[in-house]
């Protein structure tokens, strides 16, 4: 029997934009797609858990879920992979949302996915906009209450 948490995570992971972005992020970071997938499947529920306990993180994630996100472009990710400043900007944006919990999310995700903290941090920072956008698509209410339900579903 599939749980609500598994269905919500499956919805996010099978979203075409997430799948495409995941392939490009894995290549950018130098991981297999399977390893990048394990990182996201481990990290997204942790990110949701932080948002459930922190109203500021919740609002930032909700805002990200309704924000326009251009289609993933291979050239953009190839360029980011070679550009340390671009990767640092992604990491800073991620840390700007999750604050002091960033290190905990990266460490725990790395442990669960059998990856390094650096790999987990790079993958989560790069995939976060697409994953949160996909989570927002599942929010049929289109409001904060519905988005909160989707986040709680990841932790069910």
Buried (B, 14 or more C-beta within 10 A) or exposed (E): EEEBBBEBBEBBBEBEBBBBBBBBBBBBBEBEBEBBBBBBBBBBBBBBBBBBEBEEBBBBBBBBBBEEBEEBEEEBBEEBBEEEEBBEEBBEBBBEBBEEBBEEBBBBBBEBBEBEBEBBBBBBBBBBBBBBBBBBBBBEEEEBEBBBBBBBBBBE
